[in-house]
Amino acid sequence: MSARRLDASALRDWAHTAVGDLISHTDEINRLNVFPVADADTGTNMLFTMRSAWAQADTHADSDDVAEIAAALAGGALHGARGNSGVILSQILRGLADVVTTASADTQGALADIDGPLFAAALRHAIGLVVASMGEPVPGTIVSVLQEAAGAAEHTGADGAGLADVVNAAAEAAAVALDKTTGQLDVLAEAGVVDAGGRGLLVLLDAMSTTLTGRAPHRHAYQPSPPQADAAVAVAAAPQFEVMYLLSGCDAGRRRWPLLGARPHRRCRRGGGGGVIGRQAEPDPDHLAVWGFGCTACRRVDP
C-alpha cells in the first residue's frame, strides 16, 4: 500500500492519532518525568496541549488548505499549552506552521501537501524556536532528541526519499537519541529513566508514521530502571500548584505585571498587542516563579 500524502485531511488525522497515542502513553511518560521538576506531569501536559491543538484544527474540518490546518494546530497548542512540555510542543507545532505557511506563500497558495524536505525543514526550524523559548539547551532533554530527528530527516530527504521514509528516519533517530539521554543528564541516570519530553516527541513522530502508512511502529515500554547502588538519588520537592494564564490587553494592563511576576513581551511594549501565556510553579506558594510565557500576537515564548 502506498503511503498517504500529508495534506490538510491527513494533518488533522495525525493530530487525532497523536492525541489517542498520548492517552495510551500518558502514564508511561509521567513516570519518566524527573527533569526539570519531578512532578510526573509531562505526559499529561503534552496530552492536554495536543488535544487543544487538535480541537482547534477540527474547527477547520472542511478546509483543504494544509497551511491553514498547520496554523490552527499551532494556535490551539499555544492557547492550550500546559507546563514546560506543553510550551515546547506548541513551539514544535509553530515550527511546522511557519515553514508550511512560507512554502504556501511561495507557491501562491497552491501548496497541496507537505513533502519530506518540508517536514525536515519544519523540525529544524522548531529547534530554534524551542531553544529561543526555553533558553540554553540542556543535553539529554527533548531538544537533544529533536536535533537528531531533524538531522536524520534532512539527510533522508536530501536523498530523494518520500515523506513516509523521512518521518520513519526521524522517528528511528529520535528513538536512538532518547536511549542516550539517560547518560547525558545526571538526574536521569540517577532515576534510571530516559527524558520524558523526548519520549513524548517519539510518540508524536510514531503517530505521524501511523497516519501516513497505516502501520504503528513497535516500541518497548520505557520504564524507570533501578538506580545503581552507589548513585545518590536526589528527590525534588514537587510543586504544590501550577497556574497557566492567558492575559490580553498588554498595554492597558501593564501595571499588573509586577503582581503576576511577569512582564509584557517586547513586541507588546512596542504596541504589538496580544497577550502572554505563563506558567508558575514552586513548592512555596509565597514565591512564584514564571517558567515561560509567550506573546499571542507574535506567538513567541520567552523564559
N, C-alpha and C positions, 0 to 999 in steps of 0.2 A: 504494500500500500504506500502510495506516495505521501510525502509529508505535506501538511497543511500550510498554507500561506498565513503569515501573521498580519491579517488585515484587521479592520475595526471589529468585526464579529469575533475573530479569534482572540483579539486582545481582551475583549470583555469576558470571553470564556476562560482565558488564562486567569483573570482576576478571580472568577468564581472558583476555579480549581485551586488556586493558591489559598483562598480562604478555607476551603474544605481540608486541604493538606495541613495548613497551620492548625486547624482544630484538632486534627489527628495527632499532631506533634507538639501541641502546647505544653503538656506535662513534661515531655522529654526535654524540651528546650528550657523550661523553667528550672528543672533540676540541675542544669548545667550552669545556671546564672550565678557567677561569683564575682564578676567584674563588670563595671567599676564598683557596684554595690551588690552585695549578696542578698538581694531582695526577691529572688525567684519569680520575676515577673516579665522577663524578656519575651517568652513565648506569648504570654497574654497580651503584652503591649503590641507586638508585631501583628497578632491576630486582629485586635481591635482597629489598628491603623489600616491594615489591608482591607478589613471589612468596610471601613469608611470610604476607602478608595473605590472599592467595587460598587458600593451603593451609589456613589456619585457617577461612575461610569454607566451604571444601569439606568440612570435618568436619560441617557442618550441611546436608548435601545434601538431607535430607528435610524441612527446615524451610520453612514458607511465611510465616514472621514476618520482615518486612523489617527491623524494628528489631534483631532477633537477628543477622541477617546483617551489618548495618552495624556492630554492636558487635564481631562476630567479625573483620571486616576491620580495625577499629581496634586491637583487641588483638593480632592477628597482626602488624600493621605495627610496633607498639611493641616487641614482643619480638624482632622480626627486623630492627629498624632498623639500617641501615648508613650511617655517615657523617652529615654535616650534612644532606645532601639526604634521607636516609632518615628522620631525625628530623622534618624538616619535612613529609615525606609522611605520616608517622604522625599528625601533628597535623591535617593536612587531612582525613584519614580519621576522626580523632576528632571533628572539626567536624561531619562528616556523621552520625556515630553519636550525638552529643549532641542534635542537632536532631531527628533521627528518633525517638530514644528519648523525648524530651519530647513530640513530636507523638503518639506511640503512647500515652503515658500520658494525654494529654488526651482521646484517643478511647477510653480504657479498653481498649486493646489491639486496637482494631478497625482500625488503620491498615493498609490493603492495599498501598499503593504510595506512592512519592514523587512529588509533583507539582512543577510549575515553581516556585512561590513557596517551597516547602520546600527545593528544590535551591538556589535563590538564597540562602536563609537559611543553609544549610549552608556555602556559600562565604564568606558574610560572617562567620559565626562562626569559620571556620577562620583568617581573617586575624588575629583577636585571639589565637587560640591560637598561631599561628606567631610573631607578634611577641613574645608573652609568653615563648615558649620560646627564642628566639634573641636577644632584646634589641632595641635600637633598629633599626628597619628602614632598610636602605640602598637608595636609589633605584637602579633598574637591576638588581634581583635578582628572584627568584621572587615576592617579596611585591608588587612593582610589577605583575607580570603577574596575580597572583591578585586584586589590588584592582580592576583593570579588568574582569576576568572577572566578579567578583561584582557590580559596578555594572551591567554590561550584562544580567546575568541578572535582577537586581532590576527594572530598567526594563522588560524584555521580559515578565517575569512579571506585573508590575503592569498591563500592557495586556491581560491575559487570555489570553496565548499558551499553547499546550500545552508540555509538558516538552521535547519534541524541539526546538522553536523556542528555548526558553530555553537549552538546552545549546548549540545552534548559535550563538546570540548570544554566549554566554560564550566559546566557542572562538574565534570571529572577533575578539572584543575582545582576547582573550589573544594572538592572532597579531599584531595591530596593536601591542599593548604590548610584545611580545617584540622586534619590529623596533626599537622605540625604546630598548631597553636599552643598545644599543651607544653611544648618545650620552649616556647617563645616568651611566655609570661609566667613569672614565679607563682602568682596566685592561682593560676590554672593548674600548674604542676602540683602544687600543694593539695589542691582539691581533687586531683586526678580527673580533670574534665577538659573538653575542648571548649572553644569560645561559643557561648550561647547565640550571640548575634550571627556569627559565621554559620552556625547550624541552621538558623532561620533563613539566611540567604540561600543556602543549599536547597532548602525546601522550596523556595521560590523558583530557583533555576530548574529543579526537577519538575515542578508544576508546568513550567514552560515546555519542557521536553514532552511531558504527557499531553499537553494541549496540541502540540504540533504533530506528534507521531501516534498518539493513542496508546502508548505504552509507558507505564510508570517505571522509572529506574528503581532498581532494588538497592536499598541502603540498610546497613545494620543499625540497630538502635544504639545511640550514643548514650552510654550510662557512666556515671561517676565511678572511677575505679579507686580502690583503697589507696590512700597516700602512702608513700614509703615510710618505713618505721622511723627514720631519722628526720623526717620532714616536720617542721613546726607549722601546724595549720593555723592560720590567722582567722579568727571569727569576727566578722564585722557586725556592728550593730545595725540591724535592719531599720530603714526609715519607718516611722510610725504613721506617716501620712504622705500623700502626694497630691499636688494641686496642678491641674492643667488649666490654663486660662487663655482666652482669646479676647484681646482688647481692641477696640476700634476708636476712631477719633483721636489719633495720637496727639495732634496739635491741641485740641480742646482739653484733653486730659493730661497734659504734660506734667502738671503739678502733682498728679497722683503717683508718678513713677517711683519716687523715693520710698513711699509707703509700701510698695509692692516689691522693692528690692530689684527693680528692673530699670531699664532706660529705653527710650524710643530708638528704633533703628535709625541709622544716619539718613536713610532716604526719607523717613518720616520727618526728621528735623528739617529737611530741605523742602518739605511741603508735599512729599510724595503720597501722603495719605496711607490708608490701610491700617493695620494693627500688628500685634505681635502674639506669638504663641510662646508660652513659657512653662517650665517645669521647676517646681520647688520641692526638695526632699531632704530632710535632715532628721536624725533621731530626736533632736531637741526642738520642739515646736516654737521655742522662743528665738531660734536662729534659723532664718530662712535663707536658702541658697538657690539662686536661679541657675539651673543647669544649661538651659538653652532657650532661645526664643527667636522667632522669625517674623519678618515683615510680610503681611499678606498682600501688600502692594507689589513687592518685587520677589516674594517667595524665597528670600534669603534667611537662613537661620544662623544666628550668631551665638557663641557661648557667652 
